[in-house]
Amino acid sequence: MASVTVGNSEFDRDTAVTRSAPGVYDAHLSEGWTIINAVNGGYLLALMGRALGDALPHPDPLTVTAHYLTASVPGPAVVRTEVIRTGRTLSTGAATLVQFADDGSEVERMRVLATYGDLAALPDDVRTTAKPPAIPPYEHCLGTSPTPERGGGTPMAPDGRPAIPGSTAIAGRLDLRLDPATVGWAVGAPSGKGEMRGWFGLADGRDPDPLSLLLTVDALPPTAFELGLRGWVPTVELTCHVRHRPAPGPLRVAITTRNLAGGFLEEDAEVWDSEDRLVAQSRQLARTILVQ
C-alpha cells in the first residue's frame, strides 16, 4: 500500500481532537480501533496524548500513565486537560476522558498524567545493556490480511493461509507480523512462556512518531494467550516511556509477562526502530477475564 505522511493517515484522523474551550477537547472514538466491542487502550492513549500535546508547551510525550476506569465505546467523547506545571525543558499535565450515558450523565473512562519535553533536544549519549529482540525476518512472520466485510483482519501465514483465528476491527488498521514462536495459542499449542513478539506498522504505511508509539505498546495480542488463557485482558493501568523519536520503517515489539497471580498480570514492552534504537518502553497491569 502506498505510504501516507504523518498527519494524513487514518490514525491521525481518528485521534484528532477539536478544542471547544480552554483545556477542553471534543473527540470521536472510532469503531475502527476496537477489540470486540471495546476501544483499544493504546489508541485511547494516543488520542489523549494528542490533546495533551496541544495543551502543553512541549512537543513530545516522554512519560504517560493512564488508569482505565471503564471500557470506552465508539462514539463522541470529551477530553478535559489540566496544565500542572511548565518548566524550561519539561511540562506536566493531566487529562480525563468522558463519554455520556443514554440519560446524558457523564461516564469517566480514563485518567492520564503525562510529562512532555523535546526529544530532539535530548543528549546523544547512550549506555545500555538492552538489545533488540530476535525476531525472524518480516516475510517469515505471520501477518494480517484485511477482511473488509468484517471490518477487520484475519492473520495470515506467509503462504496465504489463515494463521490466527478471529477478527477485530483494529487488525485491519495494523501491519502486524508476529514471530511464529509466539503464536502457538492460535493452533491450540501455547508455549506457556508469556511472550509476544512481532514487526509493527500502520496498515496505510504511515511512519512511526512519538505519538503513534503510545498505540504501539498496546497493540499486539496479549501475552495471556501464550500462557494458555482465553478471554478478555483489559488494561487497568499503563505507563509508557518514549525514549527516542523513531526512524522511518517498521518497528519491532517484544512483550513479556513473568507473573500472573490473583487474576492480574503485568506486560513489559520494548519497542525498537529500524536503526536498532530502543524508542519506547511500557509496563501495564491487566486483568484476566476468562472465557469458559
Salt bridges, closest charged atoms under 4 A:
GLU10 OE2 - ARG173 NE 3.24
ASP12 OD1 - ARG50 NH2 3.03
ASP12 OD2 - ARG206 NE 2.90
ASP54 OD2 - ARG19 NH2 2.67
ASP60 OD1 - ARG245 NH2 2.83
GLU106 OE2 - ARG80 NH2 2.53
GLU108 OE2 - ARG111 NE 2.49
ASP125 OD2 - ARG127 NE 2.94
ASP159 OD2 - ARG161 NE 2.52
ASP179 OD2 - ARG197 NE 3.06
GLU195 OE1 - ARG197 NH1 2.85
ASP209 OD2 - ARG206 NH2 2.95
ASP268 OD1 - ARG283 NE 2.58
ASP273 OD2 - ARG277 NH2 2.89
GLU275 OE1 - ARG277 NH2 3.45
ASP276 OD1 - ARG252 NH2 2.41
